[in-house]
Amino acid sequence: MIPILVPLFCIRIPHSANDLAMAMEARCYRGGDGRTKMKPLIYKSTDHVAYLITILYVVAAFVVGRYVPFKLWIFLRSCGMRRIRLTVAYDGTNYCGWQIQPNGITIEEVLNKAICKLTGEETQVIGASRTDAGVHARGNIAVFDTESRIPAGAFLYALNQRLPKDIVVVRSDEVDLTWHPRYQDTLKTYEYHIINTKVPIPTEAL
């Protein structure tokens, strides 16, 4: 509020009771009917400029106060933040799909816990595709944001040490903070394998 009020002092207004009395006396005159009348108030060009400056300042203060703090917060947040992209392969036999669910363990949940153990940050990965229960993947893409200074390529090895054998990170790199795996021009390929035998074959399970 104080910055908005500062330009008001540029307007030609009285600063004391004495100045106000002198200004009122200068505008008064004795009319023909014996009554005291006042001359119409005439604004000078400097008054119009002062009012215009004040209006512009108030508008600018509103715009700055409305938008700058939010953009400044985004800028400060992004200064130490990085987005890491993971290419993940997994055997989905023991999982209830990709997305976190209350009725069973999922790929997303396991990745979140592994990243949290590694970085010490509560992290939520974003996947490019949500596979169903029992479905496998050779190269599902996921990203997460972190302030960790671990080199992007080192996440591959560090996370694999904390992940179960049926979930493997095959690649890790850094991307722009605006990069989103679901909004890229990519191709998704789904393969359905039917084992038509009397007994299951272990090597054909995947």
Buried (B, 14 or more C-beta within 10 A) or exposed (E): EEEBEEBEEBEEEEEEEEEEEEEEEEEEEEEEEEEEEEEEEEEEEEBEEBBEEBEEBBEEBEEEEEEEEEEEEEEEEEEEEBBBBBBBBBBBEEBBBBEBBEEEBBBBBBBBBBBBEBBEEEBEBBBBBBBEBEBBBEEBBBBBBBEBEBEBEEBBEBBBEBBBEBBBBEBBEBBEBEEEBEEEEEEEEEEEEEEEEEEEEEEEEE
